[in-house]
Amino acid sequence: MSALALTAGAVSATTPVASAAPAPAPTGNALAGKTVFLDPGHQGSAAGRDLNAQVPDGRGGKKDCQTSGATGVNGAREHTVNWDIGQLVKAGLESQGARVVLSRPDDTGWGGCIDERADAASRSGAAVAVSLHADSTTAGADASKKGFHMIVPSLPVPDATVNRVQGDEGRKASETMRDAFVKAGFPAANYAGVDNGLQTRSDIAAVNLTKVPAVFVEMGNLSNPQEAAALSGKDGQLKYAMAITDGILNYVRGAATTPADPPAATGAAPGATASPTSTTPEPTDGEQGLEIVIPFVQQLLATEDPAEVVQLLLGEGQDVSAQVLKAMLTIVYGLFDGDLPVG
């Protein structure tokens, strides 16, 4: 079982946010009043359901209800990677006042079929729905293929509302997340026709069915030994979680302050992208990007004294980035039965 899963609570896809363990008290208000739907993709078991049951794919066809996801070349299970990183993202978002709704309650129980998760995201009223995944290109090692990508839907999508939302705000949210990954130092995928960190597909139910802006993140390739190690290691997971949280912060704050552009034309080229600055607001006073602390991640995790960690973070000031990282490190230190003294 995932160690992170033992230290943080979750909610069902149809339940308002109410964790088994109390959510950390918000220390910032960058996301106050905002809801984020977070879907750690796949799940650990069938939990008595039929994973092969056929459900709508959003294009008039059918797909398997759910799967347990890929297995990394190092044995890491995708569903656990998604869950662990999702818990860190949840902590970071809640530190900024967000209401976080999770698609599944833990890494073993039932989280719903793919269409049920999309419906839960739509009903949540979230500013953005983010689905976390880790790709796999082969059953064995594949060191030549690496990098992240965001999956965006081929347009038009049959449902008019989904087509409008995903063609406009969903695309902006995906581009903003792409920019956050690049800023954090992650390379865009060099395979599967990925263009500038984006891959256009018609077969992903999460983006074909969701009626709030949706971001489908393939964080890296579990077949690549280096990326598999990063996706399953605590220092790598923290870096991924920080990039994802940064992307959500930038999109949600930008969506609240930037007038929406006209909906994207259905005939737009799949590789076309908006300007990276179109959805990312400039940092306000005291709020610097999360990238300022990413170089400190390995140093912090190598520090055995939690009080020393706090001092290092305080040296960065009480901005959004420090608050988010402290919230995430509280969970990481919980793995070792340690307490991170945040005052």
C-alpha positions in Angstrom: 0.0 0.0 0.0 1.1 3.5 -0.7 2.7 5.2 2.4 1.2 8.5 1.3 -2.2 7.0 1.3 -1.8 6.3 5.0 -1.3 9.9 5.9 -3.9 11.8 4.0 -7.7 11.6 3.7 -9.8 11.7 0.5 -13.4 11.9 -0.6 -15.6 10.0 -3.0 -16.4 11.4 -6.5 -20.0 12.3 -5.4 -19.3 13.7 -2.0 -18.5 17.3 -1.2 -15.0 17.6 0.1 -14.8 16.1 3.6 -11.6 14.2 4.2 -11.3 11.3 6.7 -8.4 13.3 8.1 -9.0 17.1 8.6 -7.7 19.2 5.7 -4.8 21.4 6.7 -5.8 24.9 7.7 -5.3 27.2 4.7 -2.4 29.6 5.0 -3.1 31.6 1.8 -6.1 32.7 -0.2 -4.9 32.5 -3.8 -7.6 29.9 -4.5 -10.2 30.9 -1.9 -13.7 30.1 -3.0 -12.5 27.9 -5.8 -13.1 24.2 -6.3 -10.7 21.9 -8.0 -11.6 18.3 -9.1 -8.6 16.1 -8.9 -8.7 12.6 -10.5 -5.7 10.3 -9.6 -6.2 8.1 -12.7 -7.1 4.4 -12.5 -7.3 2.5 -9.2 -5.8 -0.3 -7.3 -8.5 -3.0 -7.5 -11.8 -3.8 -9.1 -13.4 -3.5 -5.6 -16.0 -6.0 -6.6 -16.9 -4.3 -9.8 -16.5 -5.4 -13.4 -13.7 -3.3 -14.9 -14.5 -4.5 -18.3 -18.0 -3.3 -18.3 -18.6 -1.0 -21.3 -19.4 2.6 -20.7 -19.8 5.7 -23.0 -16.6 7.2 -24.4 -18.2 10.5 -25.4 -17.9 9.8 -29.1 -20.8 7.4 -29.5 -18.8 4.4 -28.7 -17.9 2.4 -25.6 -14.8 1.8 -23.5 -13.8 -0.4 -20.5 -15.2 1.0 -17.3 -11.8 1.3 -15.6 -8.3 -0.2 -15.4 -5.6 -0.4 -12.8 -3.1 1.4 -15.1 0.4 0.6 -16.2 3.3 -1.0 -14.3 6.6 0.8 -14.5 9.9 -0.9 -15.5 10.8 -0.6 -11.8 7.6 -2.3 -10.6 5.9 1.0 -9.7 2.1 0.9 -10.2 0.6 3.8 -12.1 -2.5 4.0 -9.9 -0.3 4.4 -6.8 2.0 7.0 -8.5 -1.2 9.0 -9.5 -2.6 8.7 -6.0 0.6 9.7 -4.2 1.2 12.7 -6.3 -2.4 13.6 -6.1 -2.3 13.7 -2.4 0.6 16.2 -2.5 -1.3 18.3 -5.0 -4.4 18.2 -2.8 -2.3 19.5 0.2 -0.8 22.3 -1.8 -4.2 23.4 -3.2 -5.8 23.3 0.2 -3.0 25.4 1.6 -4.2 28.2 -0.7 -7.9 27.9 0.4 -9.1 25.6 -2.4 -11.9 23.1 -2.0 -10.6 19.8 -3.5 -12.9 17.0 -4.6 -11.2 13.7 -5.3 -12.4 11.1 -7.8 -11.6 8.2 -5.5 -11.4 7.7 -1.7 -8.0 5.9 -1.5 -5.7 3.7 -3.5 -7.7 0.5 -3.0 -11.4 1.3 -3.0 -13.8 2.1 -5.8 -13.5 5.4 -7.6 -16.0 5.0 -10.4 -15.9 4.2 -14.1 -14.4 6.8 -16.5 -17.8 8.2 -17.4 -18.8 8.5 -13.7 -15.7 10.4 -12.9 -16.3 12.8 -15.8 -19.9 13.3 -14.5 -18.6 13.9 -11.0 -16.2 16.5 -12.3 -19.0 18.2 -14.2 -21.3 18.3 -11.2 -18.6 19.5 -8.8 -18.7 23.0 -10.4 -14.9 23.0 -10.4 -12.8 25.8 -11.9 -10.7 23.0 -13.4 -10.7 19.2 -13.4 -7.2 17.6 -13.5 -6.7 13.9 -14.3 -3.3 12.5 -13.3 -1.7 9.7 -15.3 1.7 8.2 -16.1 2.3 6.8 -19.5 3.9 3.5 -20.6 5.3 2.8 -24.0 6.4 -0.9 -23.6 6.4 -3.7 -21.1 10.2 -3.5 -20.9 12.7 -0.7 -20.5 12.4 2.1 -23.1 15.0 4.7 -22.3 14.6 6.5 -25.7 11.1 7.8 -25.0 10.6 10.3 -22.3 8.7 13.4 -21.2 5.3 14.7 -20.2 2.3 15.6 -22.3 -1.2 16.9 -22.0 -3.9 15.2 -23.9 -6.5 17.5 -25.6 -9.6 16.3 -27.5 -10.0 16.2 -31.2 -12.6 18.8 -32.1 -15.5 18.9 -32.5 -16.7 16.8 -29.6 -20.3 15.6 -30.1 -21.6 17.2 -26.9 -22.0 21.0 -27.7 -21.2 22.1 -24.1 -18.1 19.8 -23.9 -17.0 21.0 -27.3 -17.2 24.7 -26.3 -15.6 24.3 -22.9 -12.8 22.0 -23.9 -12.1 23.9 -27.1 -11.7 27.1 -25.2 -11.0 27.0 -21.5 -10.0 23.4 -21.5 -7.3 24.1 -24.1 -6.1 27.2 -22.1 -5.9 25.1 -18.9 -3.9 22.4 -20.7 -1.5 24.9 -22.2 -1.0 26.6 -18.8 -0.2 23.2 -17.3 2.2 22.5 -20.1 3.9 25.8 -19.4 4.2 24.9 -15.7 5.9 21.6 -16.5 8.3 23.3 -18.8 9.1 25.9 -16.2 9.8 23.2 -13.7 12.4 21.7 -16.0 10.4 18.6 -17.3 10.9 17.8 -21.0 7.9 17.5 -23.3 7.4 14.0 -24.7 9.4 13.0 -27.7 7.0 10.3 -28.9 3.4 9.5 -30.0 3.1 12.6 -32.1 3.3 15.0 -29.1 3.6 18.6 -30.4 5.0 21.1 -27.9 3.8 19.1 -25.0 0.3 18.5 -26.3 -1.2 15.4 -27.9 -4.6 15.5 -29.7 -6.7 12.4 -29.3 -10.4 11.4 -29.8 -10.5 8.3 -27.5 -10.0 9.9 -24.0 -13.4 9.8 -22.2 -12.2 12.3 -19.5 -12.0 15.1 -22.0 -14.8 13.9 -24.2 -17.4 14.0 -21.4 -16.3 16.6 -18.9 -18.3 19.9 -18.9 -15.8 21.9 -16.9 -12.3 22.8 -18.2 -10.3 19.5 -18.1 -6.6 18.8 -18.1 -5.4 15.3 -18.8 -1.8 15.0 -17.7 0.6 12.2 -18.7 3.3 13.1 -16.2 6.1 10.9 -17.7 6.9 7.5 -19.1 7.0 4.6 -16.7 8.9 2.5 -19.3 11.8 5.0 -19.1 14.0 3.9 -16.1 14.9 7.4 -15.1 11.3 8.7 -15.3 10.0 5.7 -13.5 12.4 6.3 -10.6 11.3 10.0 -10.5 7.6 9.2 -10.6 7.8 6.7 -7.8 10.5 8.4 -5.6 9.5 11.0 -2.9 11.7 13.7 -4.3 10.5 13.3 -7.8 6.9 13.1 -6.8 7.3 16.4 -4.9 8.7 18.1 -8.0 5.8 16.7 -10.2 3.3 17.8 -7.6 4.7 21.3 -7.4 4.6 21.7 -11.2 0.9 20.5 -11.3 -0.1 22.8 -8.4 1.7 25.7 -10.1 -0.3 25.0 -13.3 -3.6 24.9 -11.5 -2.8 28.1 -9.6 -1.8 29.9 -12.8 -4.8 28.8 -14.7 -7.4 29.4 -12.0 -6.1 32.9 -11.1 -5.7 33.7 -14.8 -9.2 32.5 -15.6 -10.5 34.8 -12.9 -8.7 37.9 -14.2 -8.4 37.4 -17.9 -11.4 37.8 -20.3 -12.1 34.6 -22.2 -10.9 34.4 -25.8 -13.4 33.4 -28.5 -14.0 29.6 -28.7 -11.4 27.8 -30.8 -12.5 27.1 -34.3 -13.2 23.4 -34.8 -10.9 23.3 -37.8 -7.9 24.6 -35.9 -4.6 22.8 -36.4 -4.0 20.2 -33.6 -0.6 21.6 -32.9 -1.8 25.3 -32.6 -1.2 26.8 -29.2 -2.0 30.1 -27.6 0.6 32.4 -26.3 2.0 31.0 -23.0 1.2 34.4 -21.3 -2.5 34.4 -22.3 -3.6 32.4 -19.3 -0.8 33.0 -16.8 -1.1 36.2 -14.6 2.0 38.0 -13.5 2.9 37.2 -9.9 1.5 39.8 -7.4 3.6 41.3 -4.6 4.8 38.5 -2.3 3.7 35.8 -4.7 6.5 34.3 -6.8 6.2 31.3 -9.0 6.7 27.9 -7.5 9.8 27.4 -9.6 11.8 29.5 -7.1 11.8 26.6 -4.7 12.1 23.7 -7.0 15.9 23.8 -6.8 15.6 23.3 -3.1 13.5 20.2 -3.2 16.3 17.6 -3.0 18.1 19.6 -0.4 15.0 19.8 1.8 14.2 16.1 1.5 17.8 15.3 2.4 17.4 17.3 5.6 16.6 15.1 8.6 15.7 17.9 11.0 12.2 19.2 10.2 13.0 22.5 12.1 15.8 23.1 9.7 13.4 22.5 6.8 11.2 25.2 8.1 14.1 27.6 8.4 15.1 27.0 4.8 11.5 27.7 3.7 11.2 30.8 5.8 14.3 32.0 4.0 12.2 32.1 0.9 9.6 34.2 2.6 5.9 33.7 3.3 4.8 33.6 -0.3 2.5 31.2 -2.1 5.3 28.9 -3.1 6.7 28.5 0.4 3.2 27.8 1.8 2.5 25.2 -0.9 5.8 23.4 -0.4 5.4 23.4 3.4 1.9 21.8 3.0 3.4 19.1 0.8 6.4 18.4 3.0 4.1 17.9 6.0 2.7 14.8 4.2 6.2 13.7 3.1 7.5 13.9 6.6 4.5 11.9 7.8 6.0 8.9 6.0 8.7 8.8 8.6 6.4 9.5 11.6 8.0 12.9 11.8 6.2 16.2 12.3 7.0 19.3 10.3 6.5 22.2 12.8 4.6 24.8 10.7 3.5 27.8 12.8 
